[in-house]
Amino acid sequence: MVKCNTMQEVREEIDRIDRDLVKLLAERQGYIEQAGVIKGERSAVRDEARIEDVVQKVLAQADKAGLARSIAEPLWRLLIEKSIEHEFTVFDEKNPKAANG
């Protein structure tokens, strides 16, 4: 982390991190889209055990990195929920009969 002396410097660093986060989230979205294509059943899109596994892994990484759990957990749970919604969309576009039936 860079030591900042002005609010302008702080904002520039936050903007830089946000740009990096957007790139990483776009990459993550690409894998979500692949999952939506690969999964054979609509019921496989939402996997509660996987959700909890991801959250626990993230919390372990957050602890190591010094990221507050009060930020990490709700942020990742929202990210996961939005990812699942997107995966359902991808799955339904690929499998219109499954979406309607």
C-alpha positions as CSV (number, residue, x, y, z in Angstrom):
1,M,0.0,0.0,0.0
2,V,1.3,3.5,-0.9
3,K,1.5,6.1,1.8
4,C,-0.7,9.0,0.7
5,N,-0.3,12.6,1.9
6,T,-3.4,14.1,0.3
7,M,-7.0,13.1,-0.4
8,Q,-6.2,13.4,-4.1
9,E,-3.5,10.7,-3.7
10,V,-5.9,8.5,-1.7
11,R,-8.6,8.9,-4.4
12,E,-6.2,8.1,-7.2
13,E,-5.1,4.9,-5.4
14,I,-8.7,3.9,-4.8
15,D,-9.5,4.5,-8.5
16,R,-6.6,2.4,-9.5
17,I,-7.7,-0.5,-7.3
18,D,-11.3,-0.1,-8.6
19,R,-10.0,-0.5,-12.2
20,D,-8.1,-3.7,-11.1
21,L,-11.2,-5.0,-9.3
22,V,-13.4,-4.5,-12.4
23,K,-11.0,-6.5,-14.5
24,L,-10.9,-9.3,-12.0
25,L,-14.7,-9.3,-11.7
26,A,-15.1,-9.4,-15.4
27,E,-12.7,-12.4,-15.5
28,R,-14.7,-14.1,-12.7
29,Q,-17.9,-13.4,-14.7
30,G,-16.4,-15.2,-17.7
31,Y,-16.0,-18.3,-15.5
32,I,-19.6,-18.0,-14.2
33,E,-20.7,-17.9,-17.9
34,Q,-18.7,-21.0,-18.6
35,A,-20.4,-22.7,-15.7
36,G,-23.8,-21.7,-17.0
37,V,-23.0,-23.4,-20.3
38,I,-21.3,-26.5,-18.8
39,K,-24.0,-27.4,-16.2
40,G,-26.5,-29.8,-17.5
41,E,-29.4,-29.2,-15.1
42,R,-30.9,-25.8,-14.0
43,S,-31.0,-27.1,-10.5
44,A,-27.2,-27.4,-10.5
45,V,-26.8,-23.6,-10.9
46,R,-27.4,-22.9,-7.2
47,D,-25.1,-25.0,-5.0
48,E,-25.5,-24.2,-1.3
49,A,-22.5,-26.2,-0.3
50,R,-20.3,-24.5,-2.8
51,I,-21.6,-21.1,-1.7
52,E,-20.5,-21.8,1.9
53,D,-17.2,-23.2,0.7
54,V,-16.4,-20.0,-1.2
55,V,-17.4,-17.8,1.7
56,Q,-15.2,-19.7,4.1
57,K,-12.2,-19.6,1.7
58,V,-12.8,-15.8,1.2
59,L,-13.0,-15.2,5.0
60,A,-9.7,-17.1,5.5
61,Q,-8.1,-15.0,2.8
62,A,-9.6,-11.8,4.3
63,D,-8.1,-12.7,7.7
64,K,-4.7,-13.1,6.2
65,A,-4.9,-9.9,4.2
66,G,-6.3,-7.8,7.0
67,L,-9.7,-7.3,5.4
68,A,-12.5,-6.9,7.9
69,R,-14.9,-9.9,7.9
70,S,-17.7,-7.3,8.2
71,I,-16.8,-6.1,4.7
72,A,-15.7,-9.4,3.1
73,E,-18.6,-11.6,4.0
74,P,-21.6,-9.5,2.9
75,L,-19.7,-8.3,-0.1
76,W,-19.0,-11.9,-1.3
77,R,-22.4,-13.1,-0.5
78,L,-23.8,-10.3,-2.7
79,L,-21.3,-11.1,-5.4
80,I,-22.2,-14.8,-5.2
81,E,-26.0,-14.0,-5.4
82,K,-25.5,-11.7,-8.4
83,S,-23.3,-14.3,-10.0
84,I,-25.9,-17.0,-9.6
85,E,-28.5,-14.7,-11.1
86,H,-26.2,-14.2,-14.1
87,E,-25.5,-17.9,-14.4
88,F,-29.2,-18.7,-14.5
89,T,-29.6,-16.1,-17.3
90,V,-26.8,-17.8,-19.3
91,F,-28.2,-21.3,-18.6
92,D,-31.7,-20.3,-19.6
93,E,-30.4,-18.7,-22.8
94,K,-28.6,-21.9,-23.7
95,N,-31.5,-24.1,-22.6
96,P,-34.8,-22.3,-23.3
97,K,-36.9,-25.5,-22.7
98,A,-35.4,-25.9,-19.2
99,A,-36.2,-22.2,-18.4
100,N,-39.8,-22.5,-19.4
101,G,-40.5,-26.0,-18.1
